[in-house]
Structures are given as C-alpha cells and as structure tokens.
Amino acid sequence: MRSGWWVVMVSVVGVREVGEVRRRHLAVLAYEVEARGLRWRLAGPQESVLSVVGPRTRRQVMVVATPVASGWSFLWSGGGMADVGRVAEVADRLARLLA
C-alpha cells in the first residue's frame, strides 16, 4: 500500500439485521412508554425513530436505538442516553420529561 492511500472495506452484510434489531429495541421501548400513558409511533426511514408524545402536554421526544461499542443504547433529544437493557428506566425518564 502506498503512503497516503487508504483501502476501506465496507460490508453491507448485516445492514438489514441492524435495522431489525433497532426496530425490536424501539418496539420494546414503545410497549413500556405506552404502559406509562404516553403515545408513540415509529417514524423515519425503515421506522428507525420512535416518536413519543405526552398526551396531556403534547410535548414530544424522538428516540433512536444505536449500536455502541458495548452493545446498543437509546439516545433521545435533550442529551439522553441509556443502555437498551434499562428500558423500564428509560420509559420512566421519558414519562417525567414529557409530564
């Protein structure tokens, strides 16, 4: 390899699986937020974003699930971040945020 040249290998294998895992994590969170009285819908390309709305306040937050070095995390507007394994805690935090 010459100096100044980089070879980048990109694999498209697994892209579909990543989307499926993302939607699965968001679906679990959707169930939890609905149990707390919040409304939700999947949005974005390939339903990659969970929109959560406080029905009384009509405040809204967008949540994504993304792979990180240690697994998967939820990220939401306003700087929120938590491991997907803490889904009940995330739902509680969103309910407080949207109250």
C-alpha positions as CSV (number, residue, x, y, z in Angstrom):
1,M,0.0,0.0,0.0
2,R,1.4,3.4,-0.9
3,S,1.7,6.2,1.6
4,G,-1.3,8.5,1.6
5,W,-3.7,5.8,0.2
6,W,-6.2,4.0,2.3
7,V,-8.2,1.0,1.4
8,V,-11.6,0.9,3.0
9,M,-13.6,-2.3,3.1
10,V,-17.3,-1.8,3.8
11,S,-19.5,-4.8,4.4
12,V,-23.2,-4.5,3.6
13,V,-23.9,-7.8,5.2
14,G,-25.8,-7.3,8.3
15,V,-27.3,-3.9,7.5
16,R,-30.8,-5.4,7.3
17,E,-30.2,-7.2,10.6
18,V,-29.1,-4.0,12.2
19,G,-32.4,-2.4,11.2
20,E,-34.3,-5.3,12.5
21,V,-32.5,-5.2,15.9
22,R,-33.0,-1.4,16.0
23,R,-36.8,-1.8,15.4
24,R,-37.0,-4.6,18.0
25,H,-35.4,-2.4,20.7
26,L,-37.7,0.5,19.8
27,A,-40.8,-1.7,19.9
28,V,-39.9,-2.9,23.4
29,L,-39.5,0.8,24.5
30,A,-42.8,1.6,22.8
31,Y,-44.6,-1.0,24.9
32,E,-43.0,0.4,28.0
33,V,-43.9,4.1,27.3
34,E,-47.5,3.1,26.3
35,A,-47.8,1.4,29.7
36,R,-47.0,4.8,31.3
37,G,-49.7,6.5,29.4
38,L,-47.6,8.0,26.6
39,R,-48.4,7.9,22.9
40,W,-45.9,6.7,20.4
41,R,-45.3,6.0,16.7
42,L,-42.4,4.7,14.6
43,A,-41.1,7.2,12.1
44,G,-38.2,7.8,9.8
45,P,-36.5,5.6,7.2
46,Q,-37.3,2.0,7.9
47,E,-39.1,3.0,11.1
48,S,-35.8,3.9,12.7
49,V,-37.0,6.5,15.1
50,L,-39.5,6.3,18.0
51,S,-41.6,9.4,18.4
52,V,-43.0,9.6,22.0
53,V,-45.7,12.2,22.9
54,G,-47.1,13.2,26.3
55,P,-50.8,13.2,25.6
56,R,-51.6,15.9,28.2
57,T,-48.7,18.2,27.5
58,R,-48.3,17.3,23.8
59,R,-44.5,17.5,24.3
60,Q,-42.6,15.2,22.1
61,V,-39.2,13.4,22.2
62,M,-37.5,11.4,19.4
63,V,-35.6,8.3,20.4
64,V,-33.2,6.2,18.4
65,A,-31.5,2.9,19.2
66,T,-27.9,2.7,18.0
67,P,-25.1,0.2,18.2
68,V,-22.3,1.3,20.5
69,A,-19.0,-0.4,21.5
70,S,-20.6,-2.2,24.4
71,G,-23.9,-3.2,22.6
72,W,-26.9,-1.0,22.0
73,S,-28.0,2.3,23.5
74,F,-31.1,4.5,23.3
75,L,-30.4,8.2,22.5
76,W,-33.1,10.9,22.7
77,S,-33.3,14.6,22.2
78,G,-32.1,16.7,25.0
79,G,-28.9,14.6,25.6
80,G,-30.5,11.5,27.0
81,M,-28.6,8.2,26.7
82,A,-29.0,4.8,28.3
83,D,-28.3,1.1,27.6
84,V,-31.2,-0.7,25.9
85,G,-31.2,-3.2,28.8
86,R,-32.5,-0.4,31.0
87,V,-35.7,0.0,29.0
88,A,-38.0,0.5,32.1
89,E,-35.8,3.2,33.4
90,V,-35.7,4.9,30.0
91,A,-39.5,4.8,29.8
92,D,-39.7,6.3,33.3
93,R,-37.3,9.1,32.4
94,L,-39.3,9.9,29.2
95,A,-42.6,9.9,31.2
96,R,-41.1,12.5,33.6
97,L,-39.6,14.5,30.7
98,L,-43.0,14.7,28.9
99,A,-45.1,15.3,32.0
